[in-house]
Each structure stands twice: as structure tokens, then as C-alpha cells.
Amino acid sequence: MELHLQSHHWQRRMPDWLAAAVAGLAGGALVIVLEFFWSTMVLDESPWQPTHKIAAMVMGRGALEQMSVFSFGIVGTALLLHYVLGAVMGMVLAAIMAPFRFDSSIGMEAVIGLAFGIAAYAWNFYVMTAVFPWFISERGSGPLLANLLFGVVTAIVYGVLERRKKNVMR
């Protein structure tokens, strides 16, 4: 009799890219809501400040002027970029989860999501600030919590969507 434990060794297994993108969109939606909440309720700043900083990544430093003013172009650009990056990060997370079977349980997904959230925070607020220095001022507990929640939500949603697809195909 052989005992097969569900180990997390590497195996050639492709992620479900659509589920990964949708999971990233779900995680991104949570983060943008948290950013609006954090800026208005905790920092007592304009809710449009985060969108101006995000939009400046593609629109340039001009988007950083008048950060308390609503601009449809800036908010639209920021939301589009935010969701595209969320979908891409969801696919990166799935590319890590699938081959190592980190999608084997909700607990494992949450742990991997936390680790991914820490890595995403470090990348976004320490590496990318070399290119986008206006994000240096955003370092702190709020964005760290948002990135941790992004990782956990994205990983769990990916696992749920992937399992649902497998069950439908059976």
C-alpha cells in the first residue's frame, strides 16, 4: 500500500489564465476600494490622490498637479492601469501556484497569497519607486495591508475559480 501525500513539488501544470486574470481583477477591485477608504477616512486626504499617482505612471508628472481635483481622464487612466496590473499580477501569482500545487487548499492559498502580497508590496514601494518616486510617500501600514489582502483575495479567488472549472469539466 502506497501513501500519497499532497506534496508541493514542482510539476508541469499550466495555470488557468482566465481564472487568474479574473482573480487579479477581484483583488484589484478590493485594493482600489481600500485606497479610497484609507485616503479619505484615515489620512483625511482627497480620494483622488491615489488615482493621480497611479495615472502619473503612464501620463507623466503632469498628473500629479492638483491631486485633490477630480479629472475623468486621470481617474479613468488610473482605473484602467490599476485593473490591468491587477490582472497581470493575478497571472503571475497563478504561474507560481499552479506548478507547485499551492492551490490545493484554501489555507495554502491564503499563505501563498500573504507571501505574494509581501513581495508585491516590496516590488511596488521599494523597487518601482526608482522609476516612480512619488510612491515613496505611500510606504506604510495601509498599503502593506492592501497588498496583503490583494494577495490573499487573488489567491483564494483563483483557487475557487480553478476548482469550479475542474468540477464543471468532470
SVG drawing of the C-alpha trace seen along z (x, -y; Angstrom):
<svg xmlns="http://www.w3.org/2000/svg" viewBox="-20 -72 36 74">
<polyline fill="none" stroke="black" stroke-width="0.4" points="0.0,0.0 1.4,-3.4 0.7,-6.6 0.5,-9.6 0.6,-12.9 -0.3,-16.1 3.2,-17.4 4.1,-20.8 6.8,-19.6 7.1,-21.2 5.1,-19.5 4.4,-20.7 0.9,-22.2 -0.4,-25.2 -2.4,-27.8 -6.0,-28.7 -5.1,-32.1 -8.7,-33.4 -9.3,-32.5 -6.0,-34.1 -6.9,-37.4 -10.4,-37.4 -8.9,-36.8 -6.4,-39.7 -9.3,-41.9 -11.2,-40.9 -8.1,-41.6 -7.5,-44.9 -11.1,-46.0 -10.7,-45.4 -7.4,-47.4 -8.9,-50.4 -11.8,-50.5 -9.3,-50.2 -7.2,-53.0 -10.2,-55.3 -11.2,-54.4 -7.7,-54.8 -7.1,-58.2 -10.4,-59.7 -11.1,-58.1 -7.7,-57.5 -5.4,-60.1 -8.1,-62.7 -6.9,-63.4 -8.7,-63.7 -9.9,-60.3 -8.5,-61.3 -4.9,-61.5 -4.2,-57.7 -5.7,-57.9 -3.4,-60.8 -0.3,-58.9 -1.3,-55.8 -2.2,-57.7 1.1,-59.5 2.8,-56.2 1.6,-56.5 0.6,-60.2 3.7,-61.6 4.3,-64.0 1.6,-66.4 -1.0,-64.1 0.4,-64.9 -0.7,-68.5 -3.9,-69.4 -4.2,-66.0 -7.4,-66.9 -9.3,-67.6 -11.4,-65.0 -10.5,-64.5 -12.3,-61.9 -9.2,-61.3 -6.9,-60.8 -9.4,-58.6 -10.2,-56.6 -6.5,-56.1 -5.7,-55.1 -8.5,-52.6 -7.6,-51.0 -3.9,-50.8 -4.8,-49.5 -7.0,-46.7 -4.6,-45.7 -1.8,-45.5 -4.1,-43.5 -4.9,-41.0 -1.2,-40.7 -0.3,-40.2 -3.0,-37.6 -1.5,-35.7 2.0,-35.9 0.6,-34.5 -1.2,-31.7 2.1,-30.9 3.6,-30.4 0.7,-28.5 -0.2,-26.0 3.1,-24.2 3.7,-23.8 0.1,-22.8 -0.2,-25.8 -3.9,-25.8 -4.5,-22.6 -6.4,-24.1 -7.8,-27.5 -5.3,-27.6 -2.3,-27.1 -3.8,-29.7 -4.0,-32.2 -0.4,-31.6 0.9,-31.9 -1.3,-35.0 0.3,-36.6 3.8,-35.8 2.8,-37.2 1.3,-40.3 4.6,-41.0 6.6,-40.5 4.2,-42.8 4.5,-45.5 8.3,-45.3 8.3,-45.5 5.7,-48.3 7.0,-50.6 10.8,-49.9 11.8,-48.7 9.4,-50.6 10.0,-53.9 13.3,-54.2 11.1,-54.9 8.1,-56.4 9.5,-58.3 6.1,-59.8 5.1,-56.4 7.8,-56.7 5.4,-58.7 2.9,-55.8 5.1,-53.4 3.4,-52.3 0.9,-50.0 -2.1,-50.9 -0.5,-50.0 1.1,-46.9 -2.3,-45.7 -3.8,-46.4 -1.1,-44.4 -1.5,-41.5 -5.3,-41.5 -4.7,-41.7 -2.5,-38.6 -4.9,-36.6 -8.0,-37.5 -6.4,-36.9 -5.0,-33.5 -8.3,-32.3 -10.4,-33.6 -8.1,-31.9 -8.3,-28.6 -12.1,-28.8 -12.4,-29.6 -10.0,-26.9 -11.7,-24.2 -15.1,-25.3 -13.9,-24.9 -12.4,-21.5 -15.7,-20.3 -17.7,-21.6 -15.5,-19.7 -15.9,-16.4"/>
</svg>
